Amino acid sequence: MVYGSEYCAVNEADIQWIDAVDEWCLRSILDIRWHDFVGNADIRRTTNQPPLLSIIKSRHAQMDENADASRATFEPPSENQR
């Protein structure tokens, strides 16, 4: 799921989608249904799995700051690029 993640631009809607899909996948793997009322923090503790967005950010931090992909990932586009 994080393959090539260091090359994509991420906005607030993407962050929410990434978090939702990440939680959904963990719940599916653990066979936890919505009516079981298990919180996201409990799932993280059970799996000892970091949030997917933190993995993406750590990979971004490992890149050269001057690389085009590094600037494009978490920086908003300039006015002339919109």
C-alpha positions as CSV (number, residue, x, y, z in Angstrom):
1,M,0.0,0.0,0.0
2,V,2.9,2.3,0.5
3,Y,4.7,1.4,-2.7
4,G,5.7,4.6,-4.4
5,S,4.1,6.7,-1.6
6,E,7.0,9.0,-1.5
7,Y,6.0,10.4,-4.9
8,C,2.4,11.4,-4.4
9,A,1.0,14.7,-3.2
10,V,-1.1,14.4,0.0
11,N,-3.9,16.8,0.9
12,E,-6.3,16.7,3.9
13,A,-8.9,14.6,2.1
14,D,-6.2,12.1,1.1
15,I,-5.0,11.9,4.8
16,Q,-8.6,11.1,5.9
17,W,-9.0,8.5,3.2
18,I,-5.6,6.9,4.0
19,D,-6.5,6.7,7.7
20,A,-9.9,5.2,6.9
21,V,-8.6,2.5,4.6
22,D,-5.8,1.7,7.0
23,E,-8.2,1.1,9.8
24,W,-10.6,-0.8,7.6
25,C,-7.9,-3.2,6.5
26,L,-6.8,-3.9,10.0
27,R,-10.4,-4.5,11.1
28,S,-10.8,-6.8,8.1
29,I,-7.6,-8.8,8.9
30,L,-8.7,-9.2,12.6
31,D,-12.3,-10.0,11.6
32,I,-13.6,-7.1,13.7
33,R,-17.1,-6.0,12.7
34,W,-18.6,-2.5,13.3
35,H,-21.1,-3.9,15.9
36,D,-18.2,-5.2,18.0
37,F,-17.5,-1.6,19.1
38,V,-13.7,-1.9,19.2
39,G,-11.9,1.5,19.1
40,N,-9.1,2.4,16.6
41,A,-6.7,2.8,19.5
42,D,-7.4,-0.7,20.7
43,I,-6.8,-2.1,17.2
44,R,-3.5,-0.2,17.0
45,R,-2.4,-1.6,20.5
46,T,-3.5,-5.2,19.4
47,T,-1.6,-5.1,16.1
48,N,1.3,-2.9,17.2
49,Q,1.0,-1.4,13.7
50,P,1.9,2.2,13.2
51,P,-0.6,4.4,11.3
52,L,0.0,4.2,7.5
53,L,0.4,8.0,7.3
54,S,3.3,7.9,9.7
55,I,5.1,5.4,7.5
56,I,4.5,7.6,4.5
57,K,5.9,10.6,6.4
58,S,8.9,8.7,7.6
59,R,9.7,7.7,4.0
60,H,9.3,11.3,2.9
61,A,11.7,12.4,5.6
62,Q,14.4,10.0,4.3
63,M,14.4,11.7,0.9
64,D,16.6,14.6,-0.2
65,E,14.9,17.8,0.6
66,N,15.7,19.3,-2.8
67,A,14.2,16.3,-4.7
68,D,11.1,17.2,-6.8
69,A,9.2,14.3,-5.2
70,S,10.1,15.6,-1.7
71,R,8.7,19.1,-2.4
72,A,5.6,17.7,-4.1
73,T,4.5,15.3,-1.4
74,F,3.4,17.5,1.5
75,E,3.7,21.0,0.0
76,P,0.7,22.7,-1.5
77,P,1.0,23.6,-5.2
78,S,2.0,27.2,-6.0
79,E,-0.6,29.5,-7.6
80,N,0.8,29.0,-11.2
81,Q,0.5,25.1,-10.8
82,R,-3.2,25.0,-9.9
